[in-house]
Amino acid sequence: MGSLDAVARIIEKSNKILMTTHVNPDGDAVGSLLGLGLALVNSGKDVMMVTAAPIPAVYQYLPGSELLQLPSMLSTREFEAGVVLDCTDLSRIGGDLPELLNGAGSVVNIDHHISNTHFGDVNAVDPKAAATGEIVLDLLLLMGIPVTPDIATNLYTALITDTGSFRHQNTTARCHRTAAVLLEYGADHVLVHNCLYEQRTLSSLMLLKAGLETLSLSKDGRIAWMAISYEDILSSGCNMEDCEGIIDYPKSLRGVEVGILFKEVKPGEIKVSFRSKQYLDVNRLAASFGGGGHERAAGCTVKGNLADAVAMIVRTTEEHLRLAMNNGGVS
Amino acid sequence: MGSLDAVARIIEKSNKILMTTHVNPDGDAVGSLLGLGLALVNSGKDVMMVTAAPIPAVYQYLPGSELLQLPSMLSTREFEAGVVLDCTDLSRIGGDLPELLNGAGSVVNIDHHISNTHFGDVNAVDPKAAATGEIVLDLLLLMGIPVTPDIATNLYTALITDTGSFRHQNTTARCHRTAAVLLEYGADHVLVHNCLYEQRTLSSLMLLKAGLETLSLSKDGRIAWMAISYEDILSSGCNMEDCEGIIDYPKSLRGVEVGILFKEVKPGEIKVSFRSKQYLDVNRLAASFGGGGHERAAGCTVKGNLADAVAMIVRTTEEHLRLAMNNGGVS
């Protein structure tokens, strides 16, 4: 709690505050930024919430998203404090925001990633939090700032995107207690679920259909994959956001340990996503192709022909899986 | 709490206890039955947990499911108490279990459905609970029976099946607090999600693909439907369990208010499922075809040719939707 006290003191004594988060922001990034940002606006602070690029369309339902600015829109470049949310290091902020922060009086770093570089003057980094939104709620309660329904909806979004709606391994009792408090403060969980999970496009379902046509299983049934060609993507009219979630299908099969999705994003360039259920370290697997990620979710990019890439990567996955099995399920 | 005290007293003074739940049991039914059943076994009671038919395969992962018996397997037909879980009325228990219960000393009725008929000698009916499992947890805490990880996993399953993994409108702060307590007692939430959501069969994905090929939208984009023919079902090798979840796809489209799934379960017999997002009362819509359900999820069965059934039902849905819109979104 010590570092949260220090964060609170800096925020309390600052008026002009720059707030931001990482590039390609997810729900925890945008939800934490807007949740804390709206709270500080309500407290009378002169807050500027900035992202290096416009946020993904899926998060535009978030209350306060109309207040977000691009760096070019800023009316000033001088701040008493900078607050960075959900960001492991300054290089992930994008644009000229790192320089702007360097010029700010104090930089506050609020994050839950274990790899955080503690780049701030004050660092509230709690790797035990499943989402940065959890830390923001603690901060608001500590500072005695009222949690309005709009703030609660933002922090609830932060929480569910980083826990996969309470399904991922990182979900703790604390996550559920945070959710309980946010619902009591008026988080609109029906709106959030509707906006996050019930806004599929027709083209994304057509792409899913094309992907299902390629669904394949290894002989032992432990690896499943789908391969989406550049033509499939073009003819469905999909953008990359539409592809999200397709990776869950191969992994969802009974008996499958590793799901793989191949997407030919340009002719000759194939993005590969890996997901594992219980024991294969796909971070290590992806790293062998120059990629990376986490133990259960990782990815890489390879060049070449789609069919060749599939054959090569499935073969390597089989080898990793065999080793993992021989090591008693620990790869 | 008064009725829970009365339930606790009956259970405490009884040794030979018959426990059961409704036919076609869902996760709340089986999880509540096994959660309370295991707790009473651990307390030294002579408990018989009975279902009228074998439980669905998807719930066989639940700890203690091997203790479930069919009525024909019972070694006695005399009980000091009967405990019925998650069941609106005695007629929903199935088999000769209602007669067996009639012969028991006292019948305890633990449920959360508002339509419960209060058929027990003691009734712990709490319509504010999102799942019967929530009431069972309260009972165990009241009786001071230790909640083991196995019990917690059962009650966690009860909770997430009835709240759609905390996504449905009925999810409350209490649900999340219950989940927090169950995780602390050792509920294996990763196992539960893996067993409930990552056990798809290849044939179910092939049926999904066939369904996606028929995905259609009304002109105004507010009704979406899929029609699965008897041939599709036969050629995919699917059973009815494999069809679950397919109804979510038409509804998940952006801008859609009503999703409809048509399944030709036998030549000339079509099961129709309706889901709505915000304002159409599909219970009333289904009732106009002799079916029923809830405001946001309902179904019916119609006879005839698949294409004719689709045309007729989509037309009627358009009429209901028009009326609902004219009434300011209240149908």
Interface residues (C-beta under 8 A of the other chain):
Chain A: S165 F166 R167 Q169 T171 T172 A173 R174 C175 H176 R177 A179 A180 V181 L183 E184 H189 V190 H193 N194 Y197 E198 Q199 R200 T201 L202 L205 M206 L208 K209 L212 E213 L215 L217 Y249 K251 S252 L253 R254 V256 K277 Q278
Chain B: S165 F166 R167 Q169 T171 T172 A173 R174 C175 H176 R177 A179 A180 V181 L183 E184 H189 V190 H193 N194 Y197 E198 Q199 R200 T201 L202 L205 M206 L208 K209 L212 E213 L215 L217 Y249 K251 S252 L253 R254 V256 K277 Q278
